[in-house]
Amino acid sequence: MAGSAMSRGNSDWTKSLSDAQPVPYWLDDPGRPRPEAALTGAETCDLLVVGGGYSGLWTALIAKEREPERDVVLVEGREIGWAASGRNGGFCAASLTHGLSNGLTRWPDEIHKLEQLGARNLDEIEAAVARYSLDCEFERTGEIDVATETYQAWELRDWYQELEREGLADGLDLLDADEIRAQVDSPTFQGGLYDRRGVAMVHPAKLAWGLKRACAQLGVRVYEHTPALDLKPYGAGMAVRTPYGSIRARKVALGTNIFPNLVKRVRAYTVPVYDYALMTEPLTAEQLGAIGWKNRQGLGDSANQFHYFRLSADNRILWGGYDAIYPYGGQVRAEYDDRPETYAKLAGHFFTCFPQLEGVRFSHAWGGAIDTCSRFSAFFGTAHQGRVSYAAGYTGLGVGATRFGAEVMLDLLAGERTERTELEMVRKKPLPFPPEPFAWTGIALTKWSLARADERGGRRNLWLRTMDKLGLGFDS
């Protein structure tokens, strides 16, 4: 919904933001669990997991499932789920490759295997939700890619036909304008591609909190407000220093994602991109009926600068995306989590999409950092003679893929050759980002070019075509 479709409207919608709290809706919950105590003194364990988001939580949980007698410790610098895992849109996708298009472009020989592994991974997440009674509002509703311009509808049709030729269209339905508006009614919708099984909706913070509880039930020792300050070899294992103590571990798994990796050479592979979202007040039955959103699917539009939107359990609409802000120097700072100029832009886009909802107000507005890498899907590796493993670079699609990444990290620590570790996607790294000012300049030029492409019927300029050839595309 970029370009002309989202440029209309007036300033009346700014009133909708007057009561919006600048905090993530998901974390603004009276049932939020109390944090565990910080680590004090010295600890020892078989496996230390650093990071209390999805990446670390799945790693700790699966480690105990694989070997119940393994002694596992997890440390989190602040509180479980406070960063990306508690701020995202709650789209839990089967894709391991940041979408099928990205995967087919980068790993055409592996894409069928990657799709199979991704579908299995989502099934295993659903099974874990049931097994551990995770109260995370898991709904396997699917997702619709929406065309809001004529050229986007043509592109979706061409893409669907290509997937049919590749044998990858199972579970996908191509929708015309009438069919998409029968699913969700917006005057901007001109077509859609409905993935009926490949995406679930979750309450992201409750998923993190539930995984924390499940880890504790299996015997994982969880310490919050315990940042890992450094990582060094110690005898046959590793040692990590924390503010009030230290931990010696035989193996270490790093799930710190956007935050500085304790293996310094990994840091050049990721940059932070800030994403922002709004949440409405709960819709009335009449308001919900006005837009005909009957099946609770997730939606995302097809522009380069895209929006994602979904319903919460209490029928609020989460509306996010479009702006992707890279701060010069790649700093991760709390002040970047709040950006009123983006909230105003998103609000205007919302009411262009759903003019039937005039008068609806937003209750929450927030942002957070995404760990982006140059290929838009996670990369993996080891350090210190295989005693340390890491995964990072999920680029905003890690709610589901982090569980797969946890499996990979544990496979690598075990020194095992598995169907996961044999993947080219796992064996090879993306290109690192250049130092400043080149990183900022390149990202700014790419973002400008993508916005121009949205305004020019999808036509990509020389810069974007060159980036595509180098495998360095970029989207919001």
C-alpha positions, -999 to 999 in steps of 0.1 A, spaced: 0 0 0 28 23 -8 29 50 -35 -4 65 -47 -27 42 -29 -14 54 5 -9 91 -2 -45 102 1 -63 114 32 -62 144 56 -49 152 90 -81 142 109 -66 108 116 -39 123 138 -65 125 165 -66 88 166 -31 88 181 -38 111 210 -42 84 236 -18 59 222 7 46 248 43 44 235 47 8 248 43 -25 230 7 -37 234 18 -73 239 40 -64 269 14 -42 285 -2 -71 302 -12 -74 339 -3 -112 336 33 -105 327 54 -128 348 79 -115 373 115 -117 362 138 -144 377 166 -132 399 199 -122 385 229 -146 386 252 -140 416 284 -159 422 298 -188 401 278 -213 381 287 -243 360 267 -262 334 268 -284 304 252 -258 281 249 -221 285 223 -203 264 228 -166 260 197 -146 252 161 -149 264 142 -143 232 127 -170 210 161 -181 198 175 -188 232 143 -202 247 138 -227 219 175 -237 222 172 -243 260 139 -262 257 150 -285 228 184 -292 245 165 -306 275 141 -325 253 170 -341 235 190 -349 266 169 -345 298 200 -350 320 219 -321 303 225 -293 328 213 -261 310 215 -225 321 199 -195 302 209 -159 309 190 -128 297 203 -93 299 170 -78 308 137 -97 309 124 -126 289 108 -115 257 113 -77 262 130 -71 229 120 -83 194 102 -114 208 77 -93 227 73 -65 201 67 -83 168 34 -87 149 29 -123 160 31 -138 125 45 -173 130 55 -185 95 66 -218 82 91 -201 59 128 -204 69 139 -182 41 121 -149 47 94 -159 22 93 -183 -7 105 -157 -32 137 -151 -13 143 -188 -8 137 -197 -44 160 -170 -56 189 -178 -33 186 -216 -29 167 -230 -59 182 -265 -56 173 -267 -19 140 -249 -19 118 -280 -18 138 -293 12 137 -259 29 99 -257 25 95 -293 39 116 -284 69 98 -252 74 64 -269 73 76 -295 98 90 -268 120 57 -250 122 39 -283 129 64 -289 158 57 -254 172 20 -262 172 27 -295 189 49 -278 215 21 -252 222 -2 -282 230 23 -303 248 33 -275 272 -1 -258 273 14 -225 261 -13 -199 265 -1 -178 235 -33 -175 214 -20 -197 187 -43 -196 156 -33 -213 124 -53 -189 102 -28 -185 73 -18 -152 56 -28 -133 25 -4 -113 4 -25 -84 -9 -22 -65 -41 -32 -28 -37 -21 -17 -72 -29 -32 -106 7 -42 -113 9 -60 -80 -21 -81 -89 -4 -90 -122 28 -99 -103 9 -121 -78 -7 -139 -107 27 -144 -125 43 -155 -92 15 -181 -86 20 -195 -121 57 -198 -115 51 -216 -82 28 -240 -100 55 -248 -125 80 -254 -97 56 -276 -78 55 -252 -48 19 -239 -50 3 -265 -28 -19 -248 -2 -19 -215 -20 -50 -199 -36 -49 -170 -60 -77 -145 -53 -92 -118 -76 -104 -85 -63 -139 -98 -54 -125 -129 -37 -100 -109 -16 -126 -84 -6 -149 -113 4 -121 -123 29 -113 -88 42 -130 -57 27 -108 -27 17 -114 -5 -13 -76 -7 -19 -75 -45 -24 -72 -56 -60 -61 -93 -55 -43 -116 -32 -24 -149 -27 -37 -169 3 -14 -192 21 -39 -212 41 -16 -234 62 18 -218 63 13 -191 89 -1 -190 124 -10 -160 145 3 -158 181 5 -134 210 43 -130 208 50 -121 244 28 -149 258 47 -173 235 80 -161 251 66 -163 286 52 -197 280 85 -210 267 102 -196 298 78 -216 320 83 -247 299 120 -244 302 118 -241 339 95 -272 341 122 -292 324 149 -280 348 165 -251 329 179 -226 353 169 -191 340 186 -159 352 172 -125 341 189 -91 344 221 -110 337 239 -97 306 268 -118 293 298 -94 293 325 -115 276 332 -150 264 366 -168 268 380 -203 266 384 -220 299 400 -254 300 380 -277 278 350 -253 279 341 -217 279 337 -190 306 312 -161 305 315 -131 328 283 -114 341 279 -83 363 277 -103 396 293 -136 388 305 -160 361 295 -192 344 317 -220 331 301 -242 305 311 -271 283 292 -255 253 276 -222 246 247 -212 223 244 -175 214 209 -163 206 216 -126 210 205 -117 174 206 -79 171 226 -73 202 264 -74 199 275 -110 194 301 -123 219 320 -137 188 331 -103 175 337 -114 139 300 -122 136 290 -86 142 296 -73 107 269 -97 93 239 -79 109 226 -44 112 196 -31 132 166 -19 113 138 -3 133 102 -14 126 71 3 141 35 -8 148 2 6 160 -26 -13 178 -62 -1 177 -87 -2 205 -109 -33 204 -133 -32 174 -170 -35 181 -190 -62 163 -204 -35 140 -169 -22 131 -156 -57 125 -186 -64 103 -179 -33 83 -146 -47 71 -158 -83 69 -127 -98 85 -142 -132 92 -113 -157 92 -87 -138 113 -59 -143 87 -28 -123 88 -23 -99 59 6 -82 43 6 -60 12 28 -65 -18 47 -32 -21 84 -30 -14 76 -8 16 49 -30 29 24 -32 58 15 -62 79 -17 -64 98 -37 -89 119 -64 -92 145 -56 -98 182 -76 -122 203 -98 -93 215 -103 -80 180 -79 -51 179 -60 -45 146 -23 -45 147 -10 -23 118 28 -22 113 56 -20 88 63 4 59 91 24 74 123 6 80 148 29 98 185 22 99 203 44 124 237 57 113 264 36 129 241 7 136 235 16 172 207 -1 192 192 25 215 160 27 236 152 62 221 148 46 187 119 25 199 96 55 197 90 75 165 59 97 163 65 107 127 62 70 117 32 65 138 15 95 121 23 80 87 10 45 96 -22 60 110 -29 78 77 -22 45 58 -45 26 81 -75 48 74 -68 48 36 -70 10 38 -101 9 60 -121 41 56 -150 22 72 -132 25 105 -132 63 107 -132 72 144 -113 42 156 -85 52 180 -51 36 186 -43 24 221 -6 16 216 23 26 194 58 12 195 89 1 177 119 -21 180 150 -34 163 152 -62 138 184 -81 131 189 -78 94 215 -95 73 222 -91 36 203 -123 25 173 -117 48 173 -151 64 192 -166 93 228 -176 91 247 -199 115 282 -209 126 305 -220 153 335 -206 171 362 -217 196 367 -252 181 330 -259 180 323 -251 216 302 -221 207 274 -219 181 253 -189 170 224 -180 148 213 -145 137 199 -124 109 162 -135 109 152 -101 95 118 -99 111 106 -134 103 120 -152 133 89 -161 153 88 -195 137 123 -198 121 141 -193 155 130 -228 165 147 -242 134 177 -221 142 178 -236 177 179 -271 162 208 -260 140 228 -245 168 224 -277 189 233 -299 159 265 -278 153 274 -281 190 270 -318 189 292 -320 158 264 -339 140 258 -341 103 221 -337 99 197 -328 71 198 -293 86 236 -289 88 240 -302 53 220 -273 38 239 -247 18 218 -222 37 234 -234 69 269 -240 56 274 -206 39 273 -170 53 257 -139 38 280 -110 27 289 -88 56 279 -52 57 306 -26 49 318 -1 75 303 34 78 296 56 60 292 30 32 266 9 51 243 39 58 247 53 23 240 19 6 209 13 28 196 48 23 200 46 -15 183 12 -16 153 24 5 149 55 -18 151 32 -48 124 9 -34 101 38 -27 106 50 -63 98 15 -76 65 15 -57 56 48 -72 66 37 -108 46 5 -111 73 -18 -96 100 -8 -121 134 -13 -105 162 12 -112 198 3 -120 208 3 -84 182 -22 -74 189 -44 -104 226 -44 -95 218 -53 -59 196 -81 -71 224 -95 -92 247 -94 -62 222 -110 -39 219 -79 -18 182 -70 -22 165 -51 6 129 -47 16 111 -30 45 
